[in-house]
């Protein structure tokens, strides 16, 4: 296999993984719209999803030219969207004292917006937009093709991280208001109901 074919294959695999990542993350927040019992597992799951993909494809972080500016910019957008998701996700105990996290409309829109932006860029890049992205990269001194990969992955990581930390903080504050340890309540409920139980 020559270098060009190898590069094409690598791009196709990367694109497939990106699609899977974004669809998985969208699915996670859709569960949150109904309301979901909160636990350590549900808080960490989005982080696990992006960490697995990042471990496969985030090999380096280019810093030449404006590569780092692109990466930091995308990561910042991801962090802001994740913060909005956390801000508009409620965490309250139900009638049984089990803490439920529920994403509001703004949280869902912010989360889907982040995933949608990445999805749209990847689709454009592999369906006729590659040359335009190449010209943009040259004009704006983005020197490494891997800068785009790093930027998109770090955007997803930042979005998942800020959302998870924000929801965890709200969970911690909610347990203080209710006067009972959230972790203890969630652990007991896991044994009684199963950690993936939804509420209507």
C-alpha positions in Angstrom: 0.0 0.0 0.0 1.5 3.3 -1.0 1.5 6.4 1.2 -1.5 8.0 -0.4 -3.7 4.9 0.0 -2.5 4.5 3.6 -3.4 8.2 4.3 -6.8 7.7 2.7 -7.5 4.6 4.8 -6.5 6.4 8.0 -8.8 9.3 7.2 -11.7 7.0 6.5 -11.2 5.2 9.8 -10.8 8.4 11.7 -14.0 9.7 10.2 -15.9 6.6 11.1 -14.7 6.8 14.7 -15.8 10.5 14.8 -19.3 9.6 13.6 -19.6 6.9 16.2 -18.3 9.2 18.9 -20.7 12.0 18.1 -23.7 9.7 17.7 -22.9 8.0 21.0 -22.6 11.4 22.8 -25.9 12.6 21.3 -27.5 9.3 22.5 -26.2 9.9 26.1 -27.8 13.3 26.4 -31.1 12.1 24.9 -31.4 9.7 27.8 -30.8 12.7 30.2 -33.9 14.5 28.7 -36.2 12.0 30.3 -34.4 12.1 33.6 -31.9 9.5 34.8 -30.8 8.3 38.1 -27.5 9.9 38.8 -24.5 7.8 39.8 -20.7 7.8 39.5 -21.2 5.7 36.3 -23.6 8.1 34.6 -21.4 11.1 35.4 -18.3 9.4 34.1 -19.7 7.6 31.0 -19.3 10.5 28.6 -15.7 10.9 29.7 -15.1 7.2 29.1 -16.5 7.4 25.6 -14.3 10.3 24.5 -11.3 8.9 26.4 -11.5 5.6 24.5 -11.6 7.4 21.1 -8.9 9.9 22.0 -6.6 7.1 23.1 -6.8 5.7 19.6 -6.4 8.8 17.6 -5.0 11.7 19.7 -1.3 10.8 19.1 0.1 14.4 19.4 -0.8 18.0 19.8 0.8 20.1 17.0 2.1 23.5 18.1 3.5 25.0 14.9 2.0 28.0 13.1 -1.6 28.5 14.3 -2.1 24.8 15.1 -2.3 25.4 18.8 -4.6 28.4 18.4 -7.0 26.2 16.4 -6.8 23.5 19.1 -7.3 25.8 22.0 -10.1 27.6 20.3 -12.0 24.4 19.6 -11.4 23.1 23.1 -12.7 26.4 24.6 -15.9 26.2 22.5 -16.3 22.6 23.8 -15.8 23.7 27.4 -18.3 26.5 27.0 -20.9 24.2 25.5 -20.3 21.6 28.3 -20.7 24.3 30.9 -24.0 25.3 29.5 -25.1 21.7 29.5 -24.2 21.4 33.2 -25.9 24.7 34.1 -29.2 23.7 32.5 -29.2 20.2 33.9 -31.2 19.8 37.1 -30.2 17.4 39.9 -32.9 16.7 42.5 -34.0 13.8 44.7 -37.3 12.1 43.7 -40.0 10.9 46.1 -37.9 7.9 47.0 -34.8 10.1 47.8 -33.0 8.9 44.6 -31.1 11.7 42.9 -32.2 12.3 39.3 -30.4 14.4 36.7 -32.5 15.8 33.9 -31.2 17.8 31.0 -33.4 20.8 30.0 -34.0 22.0 26.5 -31.0 24.4 26.5 -28.7 21.7 27.8 -29.8 19.3 25.1 -29.4 21.9 22.4 -25.9 22.9 23.6 -24.8 19.3 23.7 -26.2 18.4 20.3 -24.8 21.7 18.9 -21.3 20.6 19.8 -21.7 17.1 18.4 -23.5 18.5 15.3 -20.7 21.0 14.6 -18.1 18.2 14.6 -20.3 15.9 12.6 -21.0 18.6 10.0 -17.2 19.4 9.7 -16.3 15.7 9.3 -19.0 15.2 6.7 -18.0 18.3 4.8 -14.3 17.3 4.9 -15.0 13.9 3.4 -17.7 14.9 0.9 -16.0 17.5 -1.3 -14.7 20.0 1.3 -11.2 18.6 1.7 -9.7 21.0 -0.8 -11.4 24.0 0.8 -10.2 23.0 4.2 -6.7 22.6 2.8 -6.7 26.1 1.4 -8.1 27.5 4.6 -5.3 25.7 6.5 -2.6 27.2 4.2 -4.1 30.7 4.4 -4.3 30.6 8.2 -1.0 28.9 8.8 -2.4 25.6 10.1 0.6 23.4 9.3 -0.4 19.9 10.4 -3.4 17.8 9.2 -3.4 16.3 12.7 -4.2 19.7 14.1 -7.8 19.3 12.9 -8.0 15.8 14.5 -6.6 17.1 17.8 -8.9 20.1 17.8 -12.1 18.1 17.2 -11.2 15.4 19.8 -10.2 18.0 22.4 -13.4 19.9 21.8 -15.3 16.7 22.6 -13.2 16.0 25.6 -13.6 19.5 27.0 -17.3 19.4 26.4 -17.7 16.1 28.2 -15.3 17.1 31.0 -17.0 20.4 31.9 -20.4 18.9 31.7 -19.5 15.9 33.9 -17.7 18.2 36.5 -20.6 20.6 36.5 -23.2 17.9 37.0 -21.1 16.3 39.7 -20.9 19.6 41.5 -24.6 20.1 41.3 -25.1 16.5 42.7 -22.7 17.4 45.6 -24.7 20.6 46.3 -28.0 18.8 46.1 -27.0 16.2 48.7 -26.1 19.1 51.0 -29.5 20.6 50.6 -31.3 17.3 51.2 -29.1 16.4 54.2 -28.2 13.0 52.8 -25.0 11.7 51.0 -25.7 11.5 47.3 -23.2 8.7 46.8 -24.7 6.6 49.6 -28.2 7.2 48.2 -27.2 6.3 44.7 -25.3 3.2 45.8 -28.3 1.9 47.8 -30.6 2.7 44.9 -28.3 0.9 42.4 -28.8 -2.3 44.5 -32.6 -1.9 44.6 -33.4 -0.6 41.1 -30.4 -1.1 38.8 -28.2 1.9 37.8 -29.7 2.4 34.4 -33.3 2.9 35.6 -35.1 5.8 33.9 -37.9 7.9 35.3 -40.8 9.0 33.1 
